[in-house]
Amino acid sequence: MRNRFTYFPHAGLFVWVIACVMCVMGLQQSLVNAASTVIQEQNDTMGWKFSIVEDAKYFPYRTSPDIQYDGLSRPHIAYGGDKLYHAWHDGTVWHVETVDDSPGVGYWAVLQINEANQPIIVYTDYSVNLKLAWWTGSEWRRYSVGSAAWQSRPALAVDSQGYPHVAYRNYPDFDLTYVYWTGSSWTEQIVPSDPGRVSLALDDADRPHIVSSDWDAHTLTYAHWDAGNWVTDTVDSVFADGTSMALDSSGYPHIAYITDSWPQVRYAQWDGGQWVPGSIENSVSSDAWLISLELGENDIPHVMYEGGYWTREDDVWTHLGSGCLYCSFALNQLDEPDRAYYLYNASNYAYGVGYSPWDGDVEAVDLAGYLNQTIDLALDGEERPFVSYFDDANHRLKLANRPDTAWEISEVTPILHDYGHALAVDSVGQPHLSFSSGSVISYAHRISDTWDFMDVANGSYFTDIALDSEDTPHITYSSSGLQYAYWMSDTWHTELVESSSGPHSIMLDGDGTLHIAHFGSALRYVYGTTENWTGADVLTGTYALPAGLTLDGIGNPHIAYTNQSVWPPSTEYAVQNGTQWLTENVLEGECSNPVVDSDGTVHLICLSNFEFVHAQRMADGWTFTPIVDAYNTDISLAITKDDHLMFAYHDYLSYDLMLAEVITYDNAIYLPTIFSP
């Protein structure tokens, strides 16, 4: 959970006003109690403000959206990953709404629509929380149902009163759990069956029928509620990796399932006295574990999975299509399967939600953006932030800048993969980028609203860029060693700096000398100008990846690097003092590039033990201040002339691109931000 705080610059006045109001109301004691629990005096002299740079939707791999039709034959789709979304078509256009904006929710969204045409969605979050959202006709109401096993797809059905029933694997006991809404509360039961994949249906008397795969005993188990008890039966002695169930007009269960061996697609139905087994396809893709079954007119079964869409009449199965990977389907008025699924690019990132009618083309219902970890932050002369980053879902190198209070997002160029990019901002506030497309190092410069592009040289990975006092670009890159490119006389000139190189960081000083920290066979520091380079080992015998290089006020280089030779990796720090390099351990985890303030204090933003930590190198050693919970992400740090810190990062719960900015205060008081549901 992310801990966010609201900052009150005049907190003393704020508390005084509240105290006066509460005094008038005779609630002085409430103020004392509230102050003891929610008002915390901060000893640090920094607060942090967090803002969203780009609110990008994210749809997870190996899951699927869910589609259903309402009573007016309008398609509805539930899906998510970063948040929970609901889309529906009014006959002309698609409407998309956010149902739950909590970060990291929407995994395995399962949708049903009751007779009042109210969508009901059960879904999980990034952890183990199982939730349910219910449209009342005017608002979405959200409920906490329980704790579900991670990556476990729940099952949902709606009874004759329009109330939801849910079956799922609980956590931490992994019991098959059945829970339903009575109209005022949730009632829970444990079903005597070991669950794997779960499917649920209700009969005409609203009695539950559940099929589950017991992965330990390798059995497919059917359970139904009868006369106040759960009655279980073994359908098949097999490891069933995917299951789907529907009840026919007689209330008898039909089950489509995929076995782990071969794998095979099988079908079983109850005829009133026994299970009648059958086979649909004997060999299918190993990815075909997600299977869907619906019964159409005259109880004709329709089965779909990756690689196959089948129907059966007169006990004969007919193959009618290729199905789809990680999709769901719903039968339209003509008993034709209309599908919903994520649209994947060549990198297996979902860039959108697709709706495909049986007799039509694919429609993009909603679009996503997967923001790659690689981020670079730079400030212009007025200390306004610019952030470059890569959208892997749409294969776009992007740039965000904040000229005033709002962020502006622009697409720099389409490239297939992010092999590295770097950002610098010139004296008139225009961005410059170097980037690699995998075989060529390119340079981009924005003039007003137009991007100008040039190919610099052949090169594969890792690049950095710096601008001199005349805003001329200097670019480094890796290609058979550490290469340096500079612009002169209307052309690019390149030269070899050192024969081996990998990740690196550069900086130009006021004299035009280029300083480089890079890792080849060792962590190296190199400085110089054209064809005049001096280098030295900073650290040998260690796999040390430089996070960044900076210079202090007297020109001493400071390098932060990740020691990948130990596990877990740790961040270490090196500073040149005269002719000697001093190295020291910072903390366990990975850190940003270093910055040095006007007092000579070195600052890092680190990711350690699932939280961001502000690390400062003081005279007596390193100090650490926790900032906020965080997950694996790239961090880029900048500092203003007034020593205010900013860092950009990718939030791995909301999947948004974020900027954190320091707020200084004196004797301030923080109150927790209260978010309404």
WOLINBEL-V315813 format. One record per residue. N is the residue number from 0. RES is the residue in one small letter. OMEGA is omega in radians with two decimals (999 if undefined). NEAR is the number of other ideal C-beta (glycine too) atoms within 12 Angstrom. Layout:
# WOLINBEL-V315813
N/RES/OMEGA/NEAR
N/RES/OMEGA/NEAR
This chain:
# WOLINBEL-V315813
0/m/-3.14/20
1/r/3.11/28
2/n/3.12/19
3/r/-3.11/25
4/f/3.02/28
5/t/-3.05/23
6/y/3.07/25
7/f/-3.08/25
8/p/3.10/18
9/h/-3.01/15
10/a/3.13/26
11/g/3.09/18
12/l/-3.13/15
13/f/-3.12/22
14/v/-3.14/25
15/w/3.13/16
16/v/3.13/16
17/i/-3.14/26
18/a/3.13/22
19/c/-3.13/15
20/v/-3.10/16
21/m/3.09/20
22/c/3.11/16
23/v/-3.11/12
24/m/-3.12/13
25/g/-3.06/10
26/l/-3.10/16
27/q/-3.10/17
28/q/3.11/14
29/s/3.11/18
30/l/3.12/25
31/v/3.14/17
32/n/-3.14/13
33/a/-3.11/19
34/a/-3.10/21
35/s/-3.06/12
36/t/-3.02/12
37/v/3.13/20
38/i/-3.08/25
39/q/3.06/19
40/e/-3.11/16
41/q/3.10/24
42/n/3.11/12
43/d/-3.14/24
44/t/3.14/19
45/m/2.91/30
46/g/-3.08/33
47/w/3.04/36
48/k/-3.09/27
49/f/3.11/33
50/s/3.12/27
51/i/3.07/28
52/v/3.02/38
53/e/3.11/40
54/d/-3.03/24
55/a/3.05/38
56/k/-3.12/37
57/y/3.11/44
58/f/-2.97/44
59/p/3.11/34
60/y/3.10/24
61/r/2.92/23
62/t/3.13/34
63/s/2.93/45
64/p/3.13/48
65/d/-3.07/46
66/i/3.03/44
67/q/3.04/39
68/y/3.05/33
69/d/-3.10/29
70/g/3.11/16
71/l/3.12/16
72/s/3.08/22
73/r/3.13/27
74/p/3.04/40
75/h/3.13/42
76/i/3.05/50
77/a/-3.08/50
78/y/3.12/50
79/g/-3.07/49
80/g/3.01/43
81/d/3.04/40
82/k/3.09/38
83/l/-3.10/42
84/y/3.04/41
85/h/3.10/41
86/a/3.06/39
87/w/-3.07/35
88/h/-3.09/27
89/d/-3.07/15
90/g/-3.14/12
91/t/-3.07/8
92/v/3.04/12
93/w/3.02/26
94/h/-3.12/20
95/v/3.12/29
96/e/3.06/25
97/t/-3.11/26
98/v/3.13/36
99/d/-3.10/38
100/d/3.03/26
101/s/-3.09/31
102/p/3.03/33
103/g/3.12/32
104/v/3.09/38
105/g/3.04/47
106/y/3.10/43
107/w/3.04/45
108/a/3.13/46
109/v/-2.95/49
110/l/2.91/45
111/q/3.12/40
112/i/-3.10/34
113/n/-3.05/30
114/e/3.05/16
115/a/-3.11/20
116/n/3.10/22
117/q/3.07/30
118/p/3.06/44
119/i/-3.06/44
120/i/2.97/49
121/v/-2.99/49
122/y/3.12/47
123/t/3.05/41
124/d/-3.08/34
125/y/-3.11/30
126/s/-3.10/22
127/v/-3.07/27
128/n/3.08/33
129/l/-3.05/42
130/k/3.09/42
131/l/3.09/41
132/a/-3.02/40
133/w/3.10/35
134/w/-3.08/29
135/t/-3.02/16
136/g/3.12/13
137/s/-3.12/8
138/e/3.03/14
139/w/3.02/26
140/r/-3.06/22
141/r/-3.10/28
142/y/2.97/26
143/s/-3.04/24
144/v/-3.11/39
145/g/3.09/32
146/s/-3.09/26
147/a/3.07/40
148/a/-3.07/31
149/w/3.14/21
150/q/3.12/23
151/s/-3.12/37
152/r/3.11/42
153/p/3.06/47
154/a/-3.03/43
155/l/3.01/44
156/a/-3.11/38
157/v/-3.09/35
158/d/-3.05/27
159/s/3.08/16
160/q/-3.12/17
161/g/-3.09/26
162/y/-3.11/30
163/p/3.02/43
164/h/-3.03/41
165/v/2.98/49
166/a/-3.08/47
167/y/2.97/46
168/r/-3.11/39
169/n/3.13/32
170/y/0.24/23
171/p/-3.03/12
172/d/-3.13/17
173/f/3.06/25
174/d/3.01/27
175/l/-3.00/41
176/t/3.10/38
177/y/-3.10/39
178/v/-3.13/37
179/y/-3.11/34
180/w/-3.10/28
181/t/-3.01/15
182/g/3.11/12
183/s/-3.10/7
184/s/3.10/12
185/w/3.05/22
186/t/-3.04/20
187/e/3.06/23
188/q/3.02/25
189/i/-3.11/23
190/v/-3.09/35
191/p/3.10/23
192/s/3.08/36
193/d/-2.98/28
194/p/2.85/42
195/g/2.97/35
196/r/-3.01/42
197/v/3.01/50
198/s/-3.01/45
199/l/3.00/45
200/a/3.10/38
201/l/3.10/35
202/d/-3.06/27
203/d/3.09/15
204/a/-3.14/15
205/d/3.08/23
206/r/-3.07/28
207/p/3.01/39
208/h/-3.05/41
209/i/3.00/49
210/v/-3.13/47
211/s/3.12/47
212/s/3.09/43
213/d/-3.05/32
214/w/3.10/29
215/d/-3.10/14
216/a/-3.11/20
217/h/3.08/20
218/t/2.99/28
219/l/-2.98/45
220/t/3.08/42
221/y/3.12/42
222/a/3.05/38
223/h/-3.10/33
224/w/-3.09/27
225/d/3.07/17
226/a/3.05/9
227/g/-3.14/8
228/n/3.01/13
229/w/3.09/25
230/v/-3.08/19
231/t/-3.13/26
232/d/3.08/26
233/t/3.14/25
234/v/-3.07/39
235/d/3.09/34
236/s/-3.03/19
237/v/3.01/32
238/f/-3.10/27
239/a/-3.08/42
240/d/3.12/32
241/g/-3.11/43
242/t/3.01/48
243/s/-3.05/42
244/m/3.00/46
245/a/3.10/36
246/l/-3.14/33
247/d/-3.06/27
248/s/3.06/15
249/s/-3.11/15
250/g/-3.12/23
251/y/-3.11/28
252/p/2.96/42
253/h/-3.05/41
254/i/2.96/48
255/a/-3.09/50
256/y/-3.12/49
257/i/3.14/46
258/t/-3.13/38
259/d/3.12/24
260/s/-3.01/18
261/w/-0.06/19
262/p/3.13/30
263/q/2.99/32
264/v/-3.11/43
265/r/-3.11/42
266/y/3.11/40
267/a/3.09/37
268/q/3.12/35
269/w/-3.10/27
270/d/-3.11/15
271/g/3.14/12
272/g/-3.10/9
273/q/3.06/13
274/w/3.11/25
275/v/-3.09/20
276/p/3.08/24
277/g/-3.13/27
278/s/3.11/26
279/i/-3.11/38
280/e/-3.00/32
281/n/-3.12/16
282/s/-3.11/17
283/v/-3.12/36
284/s/3.09/25
285/s/3.09/20
286/d/-2.97/24
287/a/-3.10/36
288/w/3.14/36
289/l/-3.05/41
290/i/-3.12/51
291/s/3.12/45
292/l/2.95/44
293/e/3.05/37
294/l/-3.13/31
295/g/3.13/26
296/e/-3.12/18
297/n/3.09/14
298/d/3.08/23
299/i/-3.11/27
300/p/3.02/41
301/h/-3.08/42
302/v/-3.14/49
303/m/3.09/47
304/y/-3.14/46
305/e/3.13/31
306/g/-3.08/29
307/g/2.93/34
308/y/-3.01/37
309/w/2.93/34
310/t/-3.11/34
311/r/2.99/27
312/e/-3.14/17
313/d/3.08/9
314/d/3.11/14
315/v/3.12/13
316/w/3.14/25
317/t/3.12/19
318/h/-3.06/20
319/l/-3.13/21
320/g/-3.04/24
321/s/-3.11/21
322/g/3.11/36
323/c/-3.11/36
324/l/3.10/31
325/y/-3.12/39
326/c/2.97/42
327/s/3.11/44
328/f/3.03/42
329/a/3.13/37
330/l/3.09/32
331/n/-3.08/28
332/q/3.14/17
333/l/-3.08/15
334/d/3.06/23
335/e/-3.09/26
336/p/3.00/40
337/d/-2.91/39
338/r/2.98/43
339/a/-3.13/46
340/y/3.08/38
341/y/3.11/45
342/l/-3.07/33
343/y/3.04/28
344/n/-3.08/25
345/a/3.14/13
346/s/-3.10/20
347/n/2.98/19
348/y/3.13/34
349/a/3.14/39
350/y/3.13/29
351/g/3.03/33
352/v/-3.11/44
353/g/3.01/36
354/y/-3.05/40
355/s/3.02/35
356/p/-3.05/25
357/w/-3.07/25
358/d/-3.09/12
359/g/-3.13/14
360/d/3.12/10
361/v/3.04/20
362/e/3.04/24
363/a/-3.12/23
364/v/-3.10/35
365/d/-3.10/38
366/l/-3.12/29
367/a/3.02/39
368/g/3.09/36
369/y/-3.04/39
370/l/-3.06/42
371/n/-3.09/34
372/q/-3.02/27
373/t/-3.06/35
374/i/3.03/43
375/d/-3.10/47
376/l/3.08/46
377/a/3.14/39
378/l/3.05/34
379/d/-3.08/28
380/g/3.08/17
381/e/3.05/17
382/e/3.03/23
383/r/-3.02/28
384/p/2.97/41
385/f/3.13/42
386/v/3.00/47
387/s/-3.09/47
388/y/-3.07/45
389/f/3.06/43
390/d/-3.03/42
391/d/3.11/35
392/a/-3.09/36
393/n/3.10/34
394/h/-3.12/26
395/r/2.92/33
396/l/-3.02/42
397/k/3.06/43
398/l/3.05/42
399/a/3.03/39
400/n/-3.09/34
401/r/-3.12/28
402/p/3.08/19
403/d/-3.13/10
404/t/-3.08/8
405/a/3.11/14
406/w/3.03/26
407/e/-3.09/22
408/i/3.08/27
409/s/3.04/27
410/e/-3.13/24
411/v/-3.10/38
412/t/3.01/32
413/p/2.99/20
414/i/-3.00/31
415/l/-3.10/23
416/h/3.10/26
417/d/3.10/39
418/y/3.13/30
419/g/3.04/41
420/h/-3.13/45
421/a/-2.99/45
422/l/2.96/45
423/a/-3.13/39
424/v/-3.04/35
425/d/-3.02/27
426/s/3.11/16
427/v/3.04/17
428/g/3.11/24
429/q/-3.09/30
430/p/3.04/45
431/h/-3.11/43
432/l/2.84/45
433/s/-3.13/48
434/f/-3.13/46
435/s/3.05/39
436/s/3.14/32
437/g/3.12/21
438/s/-3.10/18
439/v/2.98/28
440/i/-3.09/40
441/s/-3.14/37
442/y/3.11/39
443/a/-3.13/37
444/h/3.13/32
445/r/3.06/30
446/i/-2.99/16
447/s/-3.12/12
448/d/-3.07/13
449/t/3.10/12
450/w/3.06/25
451/d/-3.04/19
452/f/3.02/24
453/m/2.96/24
454/d/-3.09/23
455/v/-3.08/35
456/a/3.00/30
457/n/-3.13/20
458/g/-3.01/36
459/s/-2.98/23
460/y/2.95/29
461/f/3.10/37
462/t/3.05/48
463/d/-3.07/47
464/i/3.03/45
465/a/3.12/38
466/l/3.10/35
467/d/-3.06/27
468/s/3.10/15
469/e/3.14/15
470/d/3.07/24
471/t/-3.09/27
472/p/3.01/40
473/h/-2.99/43
474/i/2.99/50
475/t/-3.13/47
476/y/3.13/47
477/s/3.04/35
478/s/-3.04/33
479/s/-3.12/19
480/g/3.11/27
481/l/-3.08/42
482/q/3.14/39
483/y/3.12/45
484/a/3.10/38
485/y/-3.07/33
486/w/3.13/25
487/m/3.11/16
488/s/3.04/8
489/d/3.06/8
490/t/3.09/13
491/w/3.05/28
492/h/-3.12/21
493/t/3.07/28
494/e/3.12/26
495/l/3.10/24
496/v/3.08/39
497/e/-2.95/32
498/s/3.11/18
499/s/-3.13/22
500/s/3.02/38
501/g/3.10/31
502/p/-3.11/36
503/h/3.13/46
504/s/-3.08/44
505/i/3.06/46
506/m/3.06/39
507/l/3.06/34
508/d/-3.08/26
509/g/3.12/13
510/d/-3.12/14
511/g/3.08/21
512/t/3.14/25
513/l/3.12/43
514/h/-3.04/42
515/i/2.91/46
516/a/-3.10/48
517/h/3.10/45
518/f/3.00/37
519/g/2.99/32
520/s/3.10/21
521/a/3.01/29
522/l/-3.00/43
523/r/2.99/39
524/y/-3.11/42
525/v/3.04/40
526/y/3.11/31
527/g/3.09/26
528/t/-3.04/22
529/t/3.07/18
530/e/3.13/14
531/n/-3.01/15
532/w/3.07/27
533/t/-3.09/18
534/g/3.12/26
535/a/3.04/25
536/d/2.99/23
537/v/-3.09/34
538/l/3.11/33
539/t/3.08/17
540/g/-3.12/12
541/t/3.06/25
542/y/-2.98/24
543/a/-3.12/38
544/l/-3.08/32
545/p/3.04/48
546/a/3.12/42
547/g/-3.13/46
548/l/3.01/43
549/t/3.11/40
550/l/3.09/33
551/d/-3.04/28
552/g/3.12/16
553/i/3.02/15
554/g/3.11/21
555/n/3.11/28
556/p/3.07/39
557/h/-3.10/43
558/i/2.94/49
559/a/-3.10/46
560/y/3.11/46
561/t/3.08/40
562/n/-3.13/33
563/q/3.13/23
564/s/3.12/20
565/v/3.09/16
566/w/-0.09/10
567/p/-3.12/18
568/p/3.12/27
569/s/3.07/30
570/t/3.09/42
571/e/-2.98/41
572/y/3.12/44
573/a/3.08/39
574/v/3.11/32
575/q/3.12/27
576/n/-3.03/16
577/g/3.12/11
578/t/-3.07/10
579/q/3.01/12
580/w/3.07/28
581/l/3.13/20
582/t/3.14/27
583/e/3.10/24
584/n/3.10/25
585/v/3.13/40
586/l/3.06/35
587/e/-3.09/23
588/g/-3.12/34
589/e/-3.02/38
590/c/3.10/46
591/s/2.92/46
592/n/3.13/44
593/p/2.95/45
594/v/-3.12/42
595/v/-3.13/34
596/d/-3.05/27
597/s/3.09/15
598/d/-3.12/15
599/g/3.11/21
600/t/3.11/26
601/v/3.14/42
602/h/3.01/44
603/l/2.91/45
604/i/-3.01/51
605/c/3.02/41
606/l/-3.05/41
607/s/3.11/33
608/n/3.04/17
609/f/2.98/22
610/e/3.01/23
611/f/-3.13/40
612/v/3.04/34
613/h/-3.14/37
614/a/3.12/41
615/q/3.10/35
616/r/-3.13/35
617/m/-3.11/16
618/a/-3.10/11
619/d/3.09/8
620/g/-3.09/15
621/w/2.99/28
622/t/-3.04/23
623/f/3.12/27
624/t/3.09/28
625/p/-3.13/24
626/i/-3.05/37
627/v/3.07/30
628/d/-3.09/23
629/a/3.12/36
630/y/-3.04/30
631/n/-3.10/19
632/t/3.00/37
633/d/-3.12/38
634/i/3.05/47
635/s/-2.98/42
636/l/3.06/45
637/a/-3.14/40
638/i/3.14/35
639/t/3.12/25
640/k/3.10/14
641/d/3.09/15
642/d/3.02/22
643/h/-3.11/27
644/l/2.96/44
645/m/2.97/38
646/f/3.11/48
647/a/-3.14/46
648/y/3.12/45
649/h/-3.14/39
650/d/-3.05/40
651/y/2.97/31
652/l/3.12/31
653/s/-3.09/38
654/y/3.09/39
655/d/2.97/33
656/l/-2.98/44
657/m/2.97/44
658/l/3.06/37
659/a/-3.12/38
660/e/-3.14/32
661/v/3.03/32
662/i/3.10/26
663/t/-3.10/21
664/y/3.07/23
665/d/3.09/15
666/n/-3.13/17
667/a/3.09/28
668/i/-3.13/27
669/y/3.00/29
670/l/3.08/24
671/p/3.02/19
672/t/3.12/17
673/i/-3.14/10
674/f/3.07/14
675/s/-3.13/8
676/p/999/15
